Amino acid sequence: MSLLKVLFSCLFLLFGLCVEAFEPLNTPKLNMSSNIANKSKSANREDFRFGFGVGYGLFVTNQMDNKITTNYGDFKELIPTYFAAAYKQVNNNLEVGLQARFGSMLTLKSENTQGTSCDFNEVQAAVVYSFIKDIAMEGKPFTINGIFGLGITNFRSKYFNVNPITEKESIVSQVGYGGVPSLLNQPGRQTAIIGNTGVAIGYRFSRSLSMYWENTFNVSTSNKMTGNLAKKSYIPTDGYFFSSVGLYLRFNEGRGQLSCPKF
């Protein structure tokens, strides 16, 4: 747990630095047009959004599978991953924030005779850009955003064979499950850098409540997220596709309160 606390502390510090870096350097001048002043006021009225949600992660790169297994023994490839996130609005185009994920992934391959799984905890700092230049959805009830993130993941994983008769697994190699160290067993959990890029579609139910559908491709600096310690190819490194839905509340920076709902 101490390692995770250090990771969270480092990334929250990074978030603070990002916020400072993106803050406008100058306040609007009094002689600016009322249109520009109103835009500036709109961009600063609701500066924060906080939310949580659920999604699914699917292995890509070396362990990519073209078929989703939902009922084969105790194996299910659709395993919920939960997340919490916080973002600060910088202007009408940008947000910066943090997202923490806690989840698992599993893939069965080769006609369900072998598979791989991974349990992970991670935190990523992100920059979010609105393609329609209305990131707070002030002018329209929706936005389409590009996402770029970088962070740290801590995981355990295993690679296994599956008996087609009993539909039970037998471990080939594993990471983070303890035991005696060996060529195909690393007892400790692993930590790696992970980054993501993707697209999110946001919809505003009211001034305070919104929903986002996010789809990101996440790639790590590790080749052990699949648990396959016997594979020869180290390029590409391991990664996953993540699709999620989250609900968010917007807060007023000045008063620290929810905005009055307006439909």
C-alpha positions in Angstrom: 0.0 0.0 0.0 2.9 2.4 0.7 3.9 2.2 -3.0 0.5 3.1 -4.1 0.4 6.1 -1.7 3.7 7.3 -3.2 2.3 6.9 -6.7 -0.9 8.9 -5.9 1.1 11.6 -4.2 3.5 12.0 -7.2 0.6 12.2 -9.7 -1.4 14.7 -7.7 1.7 16.9 -7.6 1.9 16.5 -11.4 -1.7 17.5 -11.7 -1.1 20.6 -9.7 1.9 21.6 -11.9 -0.3 21.0 -15.0 -3.0 23.3 -13.6 -0.5 26.0 -12.9 1.1 25.6 -16.4 -2.3 26.0 -18.1 -3.7 28.8 -16.0 -4.2 32.1 -18.0 -1.4 34.5 -17.4 -3.4 37.7 -17.7 -6.9 38.6 -16.6 -9.3 40.1 -19.2 -8.8 43.9 -19.7 -11.7 46.2 -19.0 -11.8 47.5 -22.5 -12.4 44.1 -24.1 -15.6 43.5 -25.9 -18.5 42.1 -23.9 -18.5 39.0 -26.1 -14.9 38.1 -25.1 -15.6 39.0 -21.4 -18.6 36.7 -21.4 -16.6 33.8 -22.8 -13.9 34.3 -20.2 -16.6 34.3 -17.4 -18.2 31.2 -18.8 -14.8 29.4 -19.0 -14.2 30.1 -15.3 -17.6 29.7 -13.8 -17.5 25.9 -13.5 -13.9 24.9 -13.2 -14.1 21.4 -11.7 -15.8 18.1 -12.5 -15.6 14.9 -10.4 -17.0 11.6 -11.3 -16.8 7.8 -11.3 -17.8 5.0 -13.6 -17.3 1.5 -15.0 -15.8 0.0 -18.1 -14.1 -2.9 -19.7 -10.5 -3.5 -20.7 -9.4 -5.8 -23.5 -5.9 -6.9 -24.2 -4.3 -5.7 -27.4 -0.9 -6.2 -29.1 0.6 -9.7 -28.5 -2.5 -11.1 -26.7 -5.2 -9.6 -28.9 -8.2 -11.8 -29.5 -10.9 -11.4 -32.1 -13.6 -13.2 -30.1 -15.0 -12.3 -26.7 -15.7 -15.3 -24.5 -18.5 -14.8 -22.0 -19.3 -18.3 -20.8 -16.6 -21.0 -20.8 -16.2 -22.6 -17.4 -15.4 -19.8 -14.9 -13.8 -17.7 -17.6 -15.4 -14.4 -18.6 -13.5 -11.9 -20.8 -15.8 -9.0 -19.8 -14.7 -8.0 -16.3 -15.7 -4.6 -14.9 -13.0 -2.0 -14.2 -14.0 0.8 -11.9 -12.5 4.3 -12.0 -12.7 7.7 -10.3 -11.6 11.0 -12.0 -11.3 14.7 -11.4 -10.7 17.4 -14.0 -10.1 21.1 -13.9 -11.3 23.3 -16.8 -8.6 25.5 -18.1 -10.5 27.4 -20.8 -13.2 26.6 -23.4 -10.9 24.1 -25.1 -8.9 22.3 -22.4 -9.2 20.4 -19.2 -6.4 18.8 -17.1 -7.0 16.0 -14.6 -6.4 12.7 -13.0 -8.1 9.3 -13.4 -7.5 6.2 -11.1 -8.5 2.7 -12.3 -8.9 -0.5 -10.4 -9.7 -3.5 -12.6 -8.9 -6.8 -14.3 -8.6 -8.2 -17.8 -8.7 -11.8 -19.1 -8.3 -13.2 -22.6 -8.7 -16.8 -23.8 -6.9 -17.7 -27.1 -6.3 -20.7 -29.4 -9.8 -22.1 -29.2 -9.9 -21.5 -25.4 -7.0 -23.8 -24.6 -4.7 -21.0 -23.3 -5.2 -17.6 -21.8 -3.8 -14.6 -19.9 -5.1 -12.3 -17.1 -4.1 -9.2 -15.4 -5.2 -7.3 -12.2 -4.1 -3.7 -12.1 -4.3 -0.4 -10.2 -3.2 2.7 -12.0 -3.3 6.5 -12.0 -3.0 8.6 -15.1 -2.7 12.4 -15.5 -4.6 13.6 -18.6 -5.1 16.6 -20.9 -8.5 16.7 -22.5 -9.2 18.8 -25.7 -12.6 19.7 -27.0 -12.8 19.4 -30.8 -15.9 21.6 -30.8 -14.2 24.2 -28.5 -16.9 23.9 -25.8 -15.5 21.6 -23.2 -17.9 22.6 -20.4 -20.9 22.1 -22.8 -22.0 25.7 -22.2 -23.3 26.3 -25.8 -24.3 22.8 -26.7 -25.5 19.8 -24.6 -22.6 17.6 -25.9 -18.9 17.7 -26.6 -16.4 15.5 -28.5 -13.0 15.4 -26.7 -9.5 14.1 -27.5 -7.7 12.5 -24.5 -3.9 12.3 -23.9 -2.7 10.7 -20.7 0.4 9.5 -18.9 0.8 7.7 -15.6 1.8 4.6 -13.6 0.3 1.1 -13.4 0.9 -1.5 -10.7 -0.2 -5.1 -11.6 -0.1 -8.8 -11.3 -0.6 -11.2 -14.2 -0.5 -14.8 -15.2 -0.3 -16.9 -18.3 -2.1 -20.3 -18.3 -3.3 -23.4 -20.2 -6.9 -24.5 -20.1 -8.0 -28.2 -20.0 -10.7 -28.5 -22.7 -12.4 -31.3 -20.7 -12.4 -29.9 -17.2 -12.2 -26.2 -18.3 -9.7 -25.6 -15.5 -6.5 -23.6 -15.7 -2.9 -24.7 -15.2 -0.3 -21.9 -14.6 2.5 -21.6 -17.1 4.1 -18.4 -15.8 3.0 -15.6 -13.4 3.9 -12.2 -11.9 2.9 -10.9 -8.5 1.3 -14.0 -7.0 4.1 -14.9 -4.5 5.9 -18.2 -4.3 9.5 -19.2 -5.0 11.3 -17.0 -7.6 12.0 -18.8 -10.8 12.4 -18.2 -14.5 8.6 -18.4 -15.0 7.6 -17.0 -11.6 8.2 -13.5 -10.4 6.7 -13.2 -6.8 6.3 -9.4 -6.6 3.9 -7.1 -8.4 5.3 -5.0 -11.2 5.1 -1.2 -11.8 5.4 0.4 -15.2 4.7 3.7 -17.0 1.5 3.7 -19.0 0.1 6.2 -21.4 -3.2 6.5 -23.3 -4.8 8.3 -26.2 -8.4 8.3 -27.3 -11.8 10.0 -27.7 -14.6 10.8 -25.3 -18.2 11.9 -26.0 -19.8 14.0 -23.3 -23.5 14.7 -22.8 -24.9 17.3 -20.4 -28.1 16.4 -18.5 -28.1 19.6 -16.6 -25.5 22.3 -15.6 -24.3 20.1 -12.8 -24.7 16.5 -14.2 -23.1 15.0 -17.3 -22.1 11.6 -18.7 -19.0 10.7 -20.7 -18.4 7.7 -22.9 -14.6 7.2 -23.2 -12.6 5.0 -25.4 -8.8 4.9 -25.0 -5.8 2.8 -26.2 -3.4 2.3 -23.3 0.2 1.1 -23.8 2.7 0.3 -21.1 6.5 0.1 -20.9 6.2 -3.5 -19.7 5.9 -6.8 -21.5 4.7 -8.6 -18.4 1.1 -7.5 -18.2 0.1 -10.7 -20.0 2.0 -12.8 -17.5 3.8 -14.6 -20.4 7.4 -14.6 -19.3 8.4 -17.1 -22.0 7.6 -15.0 -25.0 10.5 -14.0 -27.2 9.2 -10.8 -28.7 9.5 -7.7 -26.5 8.1 -5.3 -29.1 5.3 -4.2 -29.1 5.0 -3.9 -25.3 1.7 -4.9 -23.6 -1.4 -2.7 -23.7 -5.1 -2.7 -23.6 -8.2 -1.0 -25.0 -10.5 0.6 -22.4 -14.1 1.6 -23.0 -16.1 3.2 -20.1 -19.1 5.2 -19.1 -18.9 7.7 -16.2 -21.2 10.2 -14.5 -19.7 13.6 -13.4 -20.7 16.5 -11.2 -19.6 20.0 -11.9 -18.6 22.4 -9.1 -18.3 26.2 -9.0 -14.7 27.1 -8.2 -15.5 30.4 -6.5 -18.0 29.0 -3.9 -17.1 25.3 -4.0 -20.7 24.4 -4.5 -22.7 22.6 -7.2 -24.1 24.9 -9.8 -27.9 25.3 -9.9 -29.4 22.7 -12.2 -30.7 24.1 -15.5 -32.3 21.9 -18.1 
